[in-house]
Amino acid sequence: MQALFGERLALGLLVLVSLAVSCGGDEDQGPTAGDYFTQLQRVSETAQIQERGLQTSLRSRLSDAELPEDRMDVLLVYVDQSAALYQDVVDAIRELHPPDELAAAQDAYREAWQNQVNLFANVRDGGFSDVGGLSDALASPAFEDAEAETEARCDELQSAVQRTGSGVDLVCDGRPD
């Protein structure tokens, strides 16, 4: 089951990065503004979908884990996969070339995702040896604050995108379309 989930995550991350860098545009001119908005929407939507998948898998796998060492393994896999996902999101956003009027909002959105990368990397590298300590670290307010910050920066980018007249939806609240 873990291998299947890892393969799905890897495929999803590949799609995320590929969409961010390969959508349309004249090869010599780079992507057009419309392509930028499509790419941004796909990166944001895919990130939300992958994040929900990780959280759903975590809940399911934790409920199936009976021994403390199994729960520890589940949490460590979640931490590793979350750090990798968030880094891929940061990389995909970095590959986008926004119109000048969106650059600051996009940078803030990317930085919010980077903060989540940093939190998960700190936990991953924290050397936790027991489920309680790792669970407590993941339940710290810093994670909830980082998630709220990412959503707020997404909302700000969404507002800036709408001011350009684009109708894309960045799915900042995490809901599927």
Contacts in CASP RR format, 6 or more apart in sequence:
PFRMAT RR
TARGET T0000
AUTHOR 0000-0000-0000
METHOD contacts of the structure
MODEL  1
MQALFGERLALGLLVLVSLAVSCGGDEDQGPTAGDYFTQLQRVSETAQIQ
ERGLQTSLRSRLSDAELPEDRMDVLLVYVDQSAALYQDVVDAIRELHPPD
ELAAAQDAYREAWQNQVNLFANVRDGGFSDVGGLSDALASPAFEDAEAET
EARCDELQSAVQRTGSGVDLVCDGRPD
1 61 0 8 1.000
2 61 0 8 1.000
2 77 0 8 1.000
5 57 0 8 1.000
6 81 0 8 1.000
9 50 0 8 1.000
9 54 0 8 1.000
9 81 0 8 1.000
9 84 0 8 1.000
9 85 0 8 1.000
12 46 0 8 1.000
12 50 0 8 1.000
13 50 0 8 1.000
13 84 0 8 1.000
13 85 0 8 1.000
13 88 0 8 1.000
15 46 0 8 1.000
16 42 0 8 1.000
16 43 0 8 1.000
16 46 0 8 1.000
16 47 0 8 1.000
16 50 0 8 1.000
16 88 0 8 1.000
16 89 0 8 1.000
16 92 0 8 1.000
17 88 0 8 1.000
17 91 0 8 1.000
17 92 0 8 1.000
17 95 0 8 1.000
19 39 0 8 1.000
19 42 0 8 1.000
19 43 0 8 1.000
19 46 0 8 1.000
19 92 0 8 1.000
20 39 0 8 1.000
20 42 0 8 1.000
20 43 0 8 1.000
20 91 0 8 1.000
20 92 0 8 1.000
20 93 0 8 1.000
20 95 0 8 1.000
20 96 0 8 1.000
21 39 0 8 1.000
21 92 0 8 1.000
21 95 0 8 1.000
23 31 0 8 1.000
23 35 0 8 1.000
23 38 0 8 1.000
23 39 0 8 1.000
23 42 0 8 1.000
24 31 0 8 1.000
24 32 0 8 1.000
24 35 0 8 1.000
25 31 0 8 1.000
25 32 0 8 1.000
25 35 0 8 1.000
26 32 0 8 1.000
30 97 0 8 1.000
31 39 0 8 1.000
31 97 0 8 1.000
33 99 0 8 1.000
33 164 0 8 1.000
34 166 0 8 1.000
36 96 0 8 1.000
36 97 0 8 1.000
36 98 0 8 1.000
36 99 0 8 1.000
37 161 0 8 1.000
37 164 0 8 1.000
37 166 0 8 1.000
37 167 0 8 1.000
37 168 0 8 1.000
38 168 0 8 1.000
39 96 0 8 1.000
40 96 0 8 1.000
40 98 0 8 1.000
40 106 0 8 1.000
40 157 0 8 1.000
40 161 0 8 1.000
40 168 0 8 1.000
40 170 0 8 1.000
41 168 0 8 1.000
41 169 0 8 1.000
41 170 0 8 1.000
43 89 0 8 1.000
43 92 0 8 1.000
43 93 0 8 1.000
43 96 0 8 1.000
44 154 0 8 1.000
44 170 0 8 1.000
44 171 0 8 1.000
44 172 0 8 1.000
45 169 0 8 1.000
45 170 0 8 1.000
45 171 0 8 1.000
45 177 0 8 1.000
47 85 0 8 1.000
47 89 0 8 1.000
47 92 0 8 1.000
47 113 0 8 1.000
48 171 0 8 1.000
48 174 0 8 1.000
48 175 0 8 1.000
48 176 0 8 1.000
49 176 0 8 1.000
50 85 0 8 1.000
51 82 0 8 1.000
51 85 0 8 1.000
51 174 0 8 1.000
52 174 0 8 1.000
52 176 0 8 1.000
54 78 0 8 1.000
54 81 0 8 1.000
54 82 0 8 1.000
54 85 0 8 1.000
57 78 0 8 1.000
58 74 0 8 1.000
58 75 0 8 1.000
58 78 0 8 1.000
61 74 0 8 1.000
61 77 0 8 1.000
61 78 0 8 1.000
62 71 0 8 1.000
62 74 0 8 1.000
62 75 0 8 1.000
65 71 0 8 1.000
65 73 0 8 1.000
65 74 0 8 1.000
68 130 0 8 1.000
68 131 0 8 1.000
71 131 0 8 1.000
72 130 0 8 1.000
72 131 0 8 1.000
72 134 0 8 1.000
75 131 0 8 1.000
75 134 0 8 1.000
75 135 0 8 1.000
75 138 0 8 1.000
76 124 0 8 1.000
76 134 0 8 1.000
79 120 0 8 1.000
79 123 0 8 1.000
79 124 0 8 1.000
79 134 0 8 1.000
79 138 0 8 1.000
80 124 0 8 1.000
82 116 0 8 1.000
82 120 0 8 1.000
83 117 0 8 1.000
83 120 0 8 1.000
83 121 0 8 1.000
83 124 0 8 1.000
86 113 0 8 1.000
86 114 0 8 1.000
86 116 0 8 1.000
86 117 0 8 1.000
86 120 0 8 1.000
87 117 0 8 1.000
89 113 0 8 1.000
90 110 0 8 1.000
90 113 0 8 1.000
90 114 0 8 1.000
90 117 0 8 1.000
93 106 0 8 1.000
93 109 0 8 1.000
93 110 0 8 1.000
93 113 0 8 1.000
94 110 0 8 1.000
96 106 0 8 1.000
98 105 0 8 1.000
98 106 0 8 1.000
99 164 0 8 1.000
101 160 0 8 1.000
101 163 0 8 1.000
101 164 0 8 1.000
102 157 0 8 1.000
102 160 0 8 1.000
102 161 0 8 1.000
102 164 0 8 1.000
105 153 0 8 1.000
105 156 0 8 1.000
105 157 0 8 1.000
105 159 0 8 1.000
105 160 0 8 1.000
106 157 0 8 1.000
108 153 0 8 1.000
108 156 0 8 1.000
108 157 0 8 1.000
109 150 0 8 1.000
109 153 0 8 1.000
109 154 0 8 1.000
109 156 0 8 1.000
109 157 0 8 1.000
111 153 0 8 1.000
112 146 0 8 1.000
112 149 0 8 1.000
112 150 0 8 1.000
112 152 0 8 1.000
112 153 0 8 1.000
112 154 0 8 1.000
113 150 0 8 1.000
115 146 0 8 1.000
115 149 0 8 1.000
115 150 0 8 1.000
116 143 0 8 1.000
116 146 0 8 1.000
116 147 0 8 1.000
116 150 0 8 1.000
119 142 0 8 1.000
119 143 0 8 1.000
119 146 0 8 1.000
123 134 0 8 1.000
123 137 0 8 1.000
123 138 0 8 1.000
126 137 0 8 1.000
128 134 0 8 1.000
128 137 0 8 1.000
151 172 0 8 1.000
151 173 0 8 1.000
154 170 0 8 1.000
154 172 0 8 1.000
155 172 0 8 1.000
157 170 0 8 1.000
158 169 0 8 1.000
158 170 0 8 1.000
158 172 0 8 1.000
161 167 0 8 1.000
161 168 0 8 1.000
161 170 0 8 1.000
169 177 0 8 1.000
171 177 0 8 1.000
END
